[in-house]
Amino acid sequence: MGVNLIFKIAAVGILVSVICQVLKHSGREDQAFLTSLAGLVLVLFWIVPYIYELFETIKNLFAL
């Protein structure tokens, strides 16, 4: 895991935040919600392999 992942997550957060604000001010709250949900799902897809690796490391550490 490197700094690139953190910067990508921050960029997605900023982009989703701006898009949500624009959509909310134009009266499209439902699309703003879907945009934030899509951003969350995208970031989760990036993070899930690292969480899996963390649990595998913990499992190997305690030999379970």
C-alpha positions as CSV (number, residue, x, y, z in Angstrom):
1,M,0.0,0.0,0.0
2,G,1.5,3.3,-1.0
3,V,0.8,6.9,-1.0
4,N,-0.8,6.6,-4.4
5,L,-3.8,4.9,-2.9
6,I,-4.3,7.6,-0.4
7,F,-4.1,10.3,-3.0
8,K,-6.6,8.4,-5.2
9,I,-9.0,8.0,-2.3
10,A,-8.7,11.7,-1.5
11,A,-9.2,12.7,-5.2
12,V,-12.4,10.6,-5.4
13,G,-13.6,12.1,-2.1
14,I,-13.1,15.7,-3.4
15,L,-14.6,14.9,-6.8
16,V,-17.6,13.2,-5.3
17,S,-18.1,16.0,-2.8
18,V,-18.1,18.7,-5.5
19,I,-20.4,16.7,-7.8
20,C,-22.8,16.1,-4.9
21,Q,-22.9,19.8,-4.0
22,V,-23.7,20.7,-7.6
23,L,-26.4,18.1,-7.9
24,K,-28.0,19.1,-4.5
25,H,-28.1,22.8,-5.5
26,S,-29.8,21.9,-8.8
27,G,-32.4,19.9,-7.0
28,R,-31.3,16.4,-7.8
29,E,-30.8,14.9,-4.4
30,D,-31.4,11.3,-5.6
31,Q,-28.6,11.6,-8.2
32,A,-26.3,13.1,-5.5
33,F,-27.0,10.2,-3.3
34,L,-26.2,7.7,-6.1
35,T,-23.0,9.6,-6.9
36,S,-21.8,9.4,-3.3
37,L,-22.8,5.7,-3.2
38,A,-20.8,5.0,-6.4
39,G,-17.8,6.8,-4.9
40,L,-18.0,4.7,-1.8
41,V,-18.3,1.5,-3.8
42,L,-15.3,2.5,-5.9
43,V,-13.1,3.2,-2.9
44,L,-14.2,-0.1,-1.2
45,F,-13.2,-2.0,-4.3
46,W,-9.7,-0.4,-4.0
47,I,-9.4,-1.2,-0.3
48,V,-10.8,-4.7,-0.1
49,P,-7.6,-6.5,-1.3
50,Y,-5.6,-4.7,1.4
51,I,-8.1,-5.6,4.1
52,Y,-8.0,-9.3,2.9
53,E,-4.2,-9.2,3.1
54,L,-4.3,-7.7,6.6
55,F,-6.6,-10.5,7.8
56,E,-4.4,-13.2,6.1
57,T,-1.4,-11.7,7.9
58,I,-3.1,-11.7,11.2
59,K,-4.3,-15.3,10.6
60,N,-0.8,-16.4,9.8
61,L,0.7,-14.5,12.8
62,F,-1.5,-16.3,15.2
63,A,-1.5,-19.6,13.2
64,L,-5.3,-20.0,13.2
